[in-house]
Amino acid sequence: MSLGDKERDHARPLEEKTSKSREFHRRASNVTPLGVESNVRSFDPYPFYIEETDGSYVYDMDDNEYLDFLLALGPIILGHGHPEVQDAVKRQVEKSDLTATPQPVAIEFMEKVCEMVPSIESVRMANSGTEATMHALRVARSYTGKEKIAKPEGGYAGAHDYALQSVYASEEALGPEDEPNTVSYGTGIPDAVSETVVAFPFNDKEATEKILRKHADDMAAVIIEPVMFSCGCLKPRDGYHEFLRELTEELDIVLIWDEVMTGFRLGPQSAQGRFGVTPDMTTFAKAAGAGYQVAGFGGRDDIMEEIIPPKKKEASKWNSSAFHGGTYNGHPVAAAAGLKTLEILDERDVYEHIDRLGEKLFTGLQEAADDVGLPVNVEHVGSMGQVYMTDHDIHSYRDTWHANTDRFADWWLEAAADGVLFGNPLQGERFFTTYSHTGEQVDHALEVAEDAFRAVDHQYD
């Protein structure tokens, strides 16, 4: 998307500060699509390239300092370069690299996961949230002997074909709100895959029950974020998760909580501890590794046993278990980082600190927008939230369509030019507080945010 004249006015201050990034972007675009490693990192007029990180700050190749609330889209829960995590990594690097044989540090990490998360009796490691949800769904299909899965409309559950369904689409493509169509997100996804995925509207009990009962005979699993941070911040309402837990139990459908975003971010027991609901399976990543490639999935023992192959004497049953593998699973360096991270999260005042600052930040952003007179709805849970450029209530994915995405991007550009990163320029993302943030840093961020709100006020009226 190219920038118009008004939008370019908001981009110009950042462009003036990032000439090296502009030139480097040309170089990067010659070797990789969009000049970035992931599509989400691309934005107009060009992304800036970060070379150093420290605590609450990141520094680009033009030596600009940014107060960071993007936090790598969630993993940086302790601040960049936490010294105890760094020490654990250094010790492991000196001790051993990858061997493709079991290593104690990975087992110790998984023991800690089982200790902390109520739903996880048995667990396997992976390298990304995408891998975690892909394997969890496969295991659920194996356990139930059924093929279909269900996921909420607007929910992102990874970058594999089964998860890239009804993430984003037009109203025409998605069809009726109470029984949405399943629409693949992007090309290259076979129609046959889409036919095995059923979409339902988050927070709508009546429609959800109707859809799940209709497909129950073929339904292996429901995969859902406990808070829909995949499209900003949609909170569960009116006992929606308790209702869904009861319904899936009745229908013998495996309930998977996708805690890739919320796992170890909303509390030591993750979101399930915060909400008091125990799913059958859980996926996690991001905060579990404090910036290292840590992910996994787990659940009840009887479900996870689907991974165990039959014994040799039962060779005729070769096709009776769900395969899980991966050369880098349980990488000792990542596992060492993850283990130290979970120990810190379990033993220190991390959640008290980041939730208190989250309340201060997100409440302050709403007050700042209100003072300016800008139609804004700030939603958050604990240390995670998003600013929607609309005063419309936000309860479902389709409610987010009322938000002005251009105004949000311009607000973000204005704040970034003043040295604060409120996530990234995409309205459907979210941002965070971290353990290294201070009250003074949040106060400064709120001043920058209010100036940015004033800069975009009335532009789209």
Stockholm file with secondary structure:
# STOCKHOLM 1.0

chainA/1-461         MSLGDKERDHARPLEEKTSKSREFHRRASNVTPLGVESNVRSFDPYPFYIEETDGSYVYDMDDNEYLDFLLALGPIILGHGHPEVQDAVKRQVEKSDLTATPQPVAIEFMEKVCEMVPSIESVRMANSGTEATMHALRVARSYTGKEKIAKPEGGYAGAHDYALQSVYASEEALGPEDEPNTVSYGTGIPDAVSETVVAFPFNDKEATEKILRKHADDMAAVIIEPVMFSCGCLKPRDGYHEFLRELTEELDIVLIWDEVMTGFRLGPQSAQGRFGVTPDMTTFAKAAGAGYQVAGFGGRDDIMEEIIPPKKKEASKWNSSAFHGGTYNGHPVAAAAGLKTLEILDERDVYEHIDRLGEKLFTGLQEAADDVGLPVNVEHVGSMGQVYMTDHDIHSYRDTWHANTDRFADWWLEAAADGVLFGNPLQGERFFTTYSHTGEQVDHALEVAEDAFRAVDHQYD
#=GR chainA/1-461 SS CCCCHHHHHHHHHHHHHCHHHHHHHHHHHTTSGGGSSSGGGCCSSCCCCEEEEEBTEEEETTCCEEEESSGGGTTCSSCBTCHHHHHHHHHHHHHCCCCSSCCHHHHHHHHHHHHHCTTCSEEEEESSHHHHHHHHHHHHHHHHTCCEEEEETTCCCCSSTTTSBSSSCCHHHHCCTTSCCCCBSSSSCCHHHHTTEEEECTTCHHHHHHHHHHHGGGEEEEEECSSBGGGSCBCCCTTHHHHHHHHHHHHTCEEEEEETTTTTTSCTTHHHHHHTCCCSEEEECGGGGTTSCCEEEEECHHHHGGGSCCCGGGGGGTTSSCCCCCTTTTCHHHHHHHHHHHHHHHHSSHHHHHHHHHHHHHHHHHHHHHHHTCCCEEEEETTEEEEESSCSCCCSGGGGGGSCHHHHHHHHHHHHHTTEECSCSCTTCCEECCTTCCHHHHHHHHHHHHHHHHHHTTTTC
#=GC SS_cons         CCCCHHHHHHHHHHHHHCHHHHHHHHHHHTTSGGGSSSGGGCCSSCCCCEEEEEBTEEEETTCCEEEESSGGGTTCSSCBTCHHHHHHHHHHHHHCCCCSSCCHHHHHHHHHHHHHCTTCSEEEEESSHHHHHHHHHHHHHHHHTCCEEEEETTCCCCSSTTTSBSSSCCHHHHCCTTSCCCCBSSSSCCHHHHTTEEEECTTCHHHHHHHHHHHGGGEEEEEECSSBGGGSCBCCCTTHHHHHHHHHHHHTCEEEEEETTTTTTSCTTHHHHHHTCCCSEEEECGGGGTTSCCEEEEECHHHHGGGSCCCGGGGGGTTSSCCCCCTTTTCHHHHHHHHHHHHHHHHSSHHHHHHHHHHHHHHHHHHHHHHHTCCCEEEEETTEEEEESSCSCCCSGGGGGGSCHHHHHHHHHHHHHTTEECSCSCTTCCEECCTTCCHHHHHHHHHHHHHHHHHHTTTTC
//
